[in-house]
Amino acid sequence: MRKQLALASLAVLAAATATPARADVVIGPRVSYYFDNSNLRTSGIDPGLDEGDALDPADIAVLRTAFGVEPQLTTVSEGEGVLSDQVGYPMIGAMVNFGDDRDRFTLTAMYGSGEGDAALSATVSRTLTLGATEFIDLVNFDADTVSSTDRIDIELTWQRRQSESFALLGGIRYERLDTAFVGDLRIVQSVAIPTVIALSRAAIEGDPAPPVIPSVPPLIAGVRQDGTIQTFSARGGATAFVPFGENAVAFFNGMLQASYRPDYDVLTVIEDPSGLFSDSIAGREEGEFSIGPDFAVGAQFILSENLALDLRYRAVLFFPLTGVQDFSDARVSHGVNLGLSLRL
């Protein structure tokens, strides 16, 4: 309802300005703007809508009497498509960096929110089987929604300097997305199954008048779906940094990350604007293991003896190894991060 920010290399500042063998602490605010394509990978905003409705017990009795067999109703998804925006997240937070000349640790916490449009179209077929005879209805769902997501990122990074221009990196990361899709839902279906039920009832009752064939007008209702997605990541790699000019350091961070997104619950509520109809559908989305690169490029500009400006671009790719998405259907999170680093 599927980003990365965080500072993998705050110790560049320490490398540029540190005093030998002295432990110190660096703090500072952070702002960022990140794009995430999780919406583009969403399988749909209506888990469970394609399950269909069970036959009414009275209708089952009518069909059993008319055909002499037990009626069976099955529902099959015929396909779905999603058209949505990549969500942008303006975020704000802070970091603290501590350690000595050799080992540095950076803890970063960020919070932000973003919105994006999402349109879903899905079709299911419902088949009523009566012995060797089948009656099939098609049901089409169209939803136009706006997604609103609150996002939290927390990351801890460790850096060990190997030389004046090279260091090893490692870390863990937690991400949480609280997402709500709110919009309008339109459902249109054919009437083959209601028709055979009406004809069967008329035949059993011996009604000489032609039965009234029920019509099913399109259902237009409001829809809301809520879900919370959590991702846990571990990563490792290296960073290289090179001073340029008198007060600036350029750097490149390259890491490999492995992430786990647990299964998560989704609640979909459909409500007729008139208040005559309301339904809640509880679903569960399958989790995902993924791997991919995590890299950042940027520079730090030394403003004074204890103050630096950090500017970077970061991108993280998540190639799924398990779950419903194909390996090629990667989630991508990328954007810019700006911060001040004050050495205490």
N, C-alpha and C positions, 0 to 999 in steps of 0.2 A: 501499500500500500505502500519492492522494493531503497560522493559520500565520503569519503575519507578526508580527514584532515588530520592534522596533528604533526608534531614536530619530531622528526626522526633525528635531527642533528643540531640541537641547540648548543651542543658542545663546541661547535665551530667558533662561537664567541669565546669560549674558554681557551680554545687553541690560539686564538688571535691575541688575547689580552691577558692570559693567565700568568700569575706569579708562580715560579717553581715550587712544587711540594706544598701548596696551600689549598686547603679545601675551601670552597665558596658556594654561594647560592645565587642563582639568577632567577628573577621573577618577571612577569610581564603580561599585559593583555594581548589577546589575539582576536582578529576578525577574519572572516573568510566568506567566500561565495563558491559553493560547490554544486555541480550538476550530477544527477543520478538518473539512470535509465531504468530503474526498477519497474516503473509504470509500464514501460514498453514490453516487459517480460511477463506481465501479469496474465495468468490464464483466464481471468474473468472476474467480474465484480459480483457474481451471483452463484457461488458454490451451492449446489443442491437444487437450483431451479430446474435443472434437467432431470431431476428424479421423478417428476410428475406426481399426479395425485392417484391414490389407491381408489379402486372402484367402491362405490357406495354399497353397503351390504344389501340394500333393497334391489339395486341394479344387478348384483351378483345373483340374487335369487331369481330375478326375472330371466336372465340369460341362461341360468342353469335349467330352468323349467322349459324355456323355448327351444334350446339346442340339445338338452340332455347330456351336457358335458360341463366340466368345471372351467369357467372362464379364466384366462390368464392375461395379465396386462404387463407389458414390458416397455421400458423407455430406453432409447439409445441416443446419444449425442451425435448429431450429424455434422458438427463443426461449429467453430466460433472464431471471431476476429476481434481484435482490440486496436483502437486508434487512440493514442494518448500522447501527451506532452512529456518531454524530459523535465523532471522537477528540479527547480533551482532552490538552493537552501542558503539564505544569508544566515551566518552564524556568528556568535560572540562567545568568548570564554577567556581562559587564562592558562598559564603554564608556570611550573616551577622546575628549575634545573639545578641539580646539586651533585657534588662529587669533587674529585681532584683532577690533576692533570692527565691521569691515565684513564680513569673510569668516571663516566658521567651518566646520570639518570635524569630523564625528563618525564614529568607527569603533566598531561594536558587534558583539560575538560572543556567541551564546547556544547552549546545549545543553539538550536535554530528551528525554523519551521518553513514549509514551502507548500505551494499549491500547484495543481495541474489539472487540465481537462482530460477526461477519459470517456470514450464511447465504446460500448460493447454491442456486438450482434451475435446471437447464438440461435441455433436451430436444433430441435430434438424431434424424434419420431416416437409416437406411442402406438404400440401394436397390441390389439385385442385379438387373442387367439381362442377360437371356439372349435375344437377338434382340428379338422383339416382346413378350416376357413380363417382368414385373417382380415382384420379391418384396421387401417392405418390412418392416423392423424398426424399432421405436422404442426408443430408449435414454434413460433418465432418470438424471441425475446430481443428487444432493443432498449438499451439504457444509455442515457446521456448524464454524466455525473461530473462533479468537481471533487478532486481528492485534496484533503488537507492533512498534512503530516507534521508532527512534532518529532524532532530528532535530537538524540543525545549521543555524543562521541566521547569516550574516555580512553586514553592511550598512555601506556608506560613504555618508554624506550631506554635501552641501555647502549652506551657507546664506549668502546675501548680504543684508544689511540694506539696505532702501530708506528706512526711516524708523523712528521710535521704536515704531511699532505694526505694521509690515509688512515681510516679507522674502520673497525668492525661495528656492525649494528645488530641489534636484536630487540624484540619487544612483543607485547601483547596488547590487544585492543578489544573494546566492547562498544557495540553500536546498538541503539534501540530506536525503532520507528513506531510511533503510535499514529496509525492512519485511519481516516474515515472517508469513505466515498458517499456523497450525498447527491441525489438527482432524481430523474424521472424514468420510469420503466413503462414500456408498452409491450403487451403480450397479445399476439394474434394467433388463432388456431383454427383448423378445419373441424368439421363436425361429423366425420364418418362414424365414430364410436357413439356419440349421443344419438345419432340417427338410428343405428341398429338397436340400441336400447329402447327407443321410443316405438319402433316397429314391433319389437318383441313384446313389449308391454300391451300394445293394442291387440296383437294376435291372441295373447293369453286371455285378455279380458273380453274378447269377442266383440270389440267395438267396430261396428260397420263403417263408421266415419273415418276418413283418412286421418292418421295420427298427425298431431302437430309436431313438426320437425323443429327441434330447438335450435335457436341461433345463438352463437356465442360472440357477442360484440367484443371489440378490442378492450382489453383491460388497461387502463391508464392509471398508474399509481406512483406514489413516491417510494423511493428505495434508499436505504442507508446500509452501509456495510462498515463494520469496525474490526480492526485486527491489530495486534502488536507483534512486530517482527524483531527478533534479537539475533545478533551475529557476534560470534566469538572468534578472534583471529590471533594467530601467532606468526611472527615474521622474522626473517634474518637476512643479512646481506652486508654491504659495505658502503662507505662514503668516501669520496675524494674531494678535497678542497684546495683552492689555489688563490692566494692573495693577488689582487690587482689594484693598482693605484696605491695610495698611501693608507686608505682607511676602508678597504672593502675586501671581502672574501667571497669568491664564487664557489659553489659546491654542487655535487651530484650525488644523490642517494639511490642506490639500486638494491632492492630486496625481493625475496620470494616469500609470498604469504600463503598460508593455509587457513581456511575459515570453515566454521560450522554454524549453520543456521538451524536450530531445532524446529520440530513441528510446531505449528501455532494455530490457535483457534480463531475462527472467523464467524461473526454473527451478522446475518443479513435480515433486515426488517423491511417488509413490503406493506404499505398502507394506502388504501383508497382515500383520496382527499376528502370524500364525503363521510369517512369514518365507518362505512358499512363493512369494510373488509380489512383485515390485518393478519399478517402471518410472519412468524419468525423462523428462520432456518439456521441451525447451528452446523457449522462445517469445520473441517480441520485440514489445513494445508500441509503437505509433506515437506519435511526438512531437506537440507542440502549441505553436502560437503563440496568445497571448491578450492581451487588453487589458482595462482596467477601472480603476475609481477606487481610490484609496488615501487614506484620511482618518483623522485622529486628533483627539480632543478631550481636554483635560486641564488640569492646573494644576501650577505649581511654587510651593512654599512655602519661603521663605527662612528657614532655621533659625538661621543665624549669618552673619557676613560672608563666609565662604568655604564654607558648606555649605547645600545645598538638597535638598528632597524633591520628586521628580517622580512624578506619578500621571497615567496616561492610559489611554484606551480607543482601540484601533486596529482598523480593519476594512479588508480588501483583497478585492476581487472580481476573478476571472479569467474573462472571457467568451471562450471558445475561438473562434478564427478558422479554425484548421485542426485536424486530428485526428479522432478517432472521435466526440467529443461534439458535440451541437448547441450553437449559440450561446447558447440559453436555459439550457443545463445548466451554469451557472456554478459554479466552485469558490469557496468562501467561507472566509476565515480571519479570525477576530476574537477579541479578548480584551483583557485588562487587563495593564498593565505598571507596575511600581513600582520606583523606584530612588533612590539617594542620589547627589548630585553634589558632589564635593569639589574646590574650586578650589585648585590648588597655588600 
